[in-house]
């Protein structure tokens, strides 16, 4: 209780983000919540000393220290459990489980995914005409989509009157290009199940990888866009090339204005028609 009274709204938001997305680096938290790196480091160190967050510092391939990576610690998990009206024992949190991501082969992938979204959060802090109004983790997507499709994350990005809902596929060149193309089947199934046309955004680390992937994705009938983002390029900028529109690079929000394929339109129309019939039949049965 003593610690809880010392928390600011920003502190609580940081704890919530760590609960939802498992691990965030100092740099990611700094750009999301602070105006300078020193303030971020001092406050995160305070949260660490209060046992609200824990941290570890992995090494890169040259054995150089990377920034601190933060996860929830016990008191932070207790704060989140209390705000959700849950017992800590039922929250599935444990110190071993929280820190296990530091030894996981998926750490770099998860940090990359979270970096994509934290950059959008940071952009929305800098500007008044844009907002990342929704950010789902991979785990939350799996539960909401009944594992029909397994994107690395889902976001809703709004900018200058445009609004795009997208599923992120964050590529680290660990899968074959053929496998990337095979993922489209799950997004067709998701389109049929949801009746919605999510954009599938494939994010690559190198233009050569993107060019090869576009050949594997060329027959996509769901909305697909690709980008090769270097260290200085931001995901909201005009880096996105929709499949079927070679040579065109758009801002992320501008994907909302790109027409979807006829196949997508037909699938969505059929799904909505089926839902209307089901609702009408259910209404008749209740009336009877």
Secondary structure as GFF3:
##gff-version 3
##sequence-region A 1 288
A	DSSP	alpha_helix	2	5	.	.	.	ID=ss1
A	DSSP	alpha_helix	9	21	.	.	.	ID=ss2
A	DSSP	beta_strand	24	25	.	.	.	ID=ss3
A	DSSP	alpha_helix	26	33	.	.	.	ID=ss4
A	DSSP	alpha_helix	37	49	.	.	.	ID=ss5
A	DSSP	beta_strand	53	56	.	.	.	ID=ss6
A	DSSP	beta_strand	69	72	.	.	.	ID=ss7
A	DSSP	alpha_helix	74	83	.	.	.	ID=ss8
A	DSSP	three_ten_helix	88	90	.	.	.	ID=ss9
A	DSSP	alpha_helix	95	100	.	.	.	ID=ss10
A	DSSP	three_ten_helix	101	103	.	.	.	ID=ss11
A	DSSP	alpha_helix	107	126	.	.	.	ID=ss12
A	DSSP	beta_strand	130	137	.	.	.	ID=ss13
A	DSSP	alpha_helix	138	144	.	.	.	ID=ss14
A	DSSP	beta_strand	153	159	.	.	.	ID=ss15
A	DSSP	beta_strand	162	170	.	.	.	ID=ss16
A	DSSP	alpha_helix	177	182	.	.	.	ID=ss17
A	DSSP	alpha_helix	184	194	.	.	.	ID=ss18
A	DSSP	beta_strand	199	204	.	.	.	ID=ss19
A	DSSP	alpha_helix	207	216	.	.	.	ID=ss20
A	DSSP	beta_strand	224	228	.	.	.	ID=ss21
A	DSSP	beta_strand	241	242	.	.	.	ID=ss22
A	DSSP	three_ten_helix	252	257	.	.	.	ID=ss23
A	DSSP	alpha_helix	262	287	.	.	.	ID=ss24
###
